Amino acid sequence: MFRPTSTVLLGALLWIGCVDPPIVTLVSAPDAGSAVADGGSAPDGHGAGGFELSVCKDCLMAPEKPGPGCGSAYAACVANPVCDRLIACALGNCVGGPSSAFIGCAIPCAQDAGVLSGNDPSLPLASAVYNCFINGACTAGCFTQ
């Protein structure tokens, strides 16, 4: 049975698949190896608006208690090969900008990672990390808005 967040993510995946979404241009940071969705990175590894990918990653890997972190959800995701590829893509391409752009950016990551259907076993795992990104402990560390 799907959790509500999985159902929302599935609905978004199905809806996005039927709509021609706007093109999202990602600019890679040459020395950091990451991209920032809202305009690139400065030479010191900080993204536009002061974003640092390491802060986001550190939060995701930190334990929930004492917090803030999403360590359990993140560890479960990276233990699944499809979810690991999806989250690696999202970390490399979809964080650092506004949180409202995340789902549109993450849909191609899901496709590239090999999410084949709405009942793919990686979706509940990715959904738990998504909740941490968007509504949880790591929102402030992973997005500029």
Secondary structure, 3 states (H helix, E strand, C coil): CCCHHHHHHHHHHHHHHHCCCCCCCCEECCCCCCEECCCCECCCCCEHHHCCHHHHHHHHHCCCCCCCCCHHHHHHHHCCHHHHHHHHHHHHHCCCCCHHHHHHHHHHHHHHHCCCCCCCCHHHHHHHHHHHHHHCCCHHHHCCC
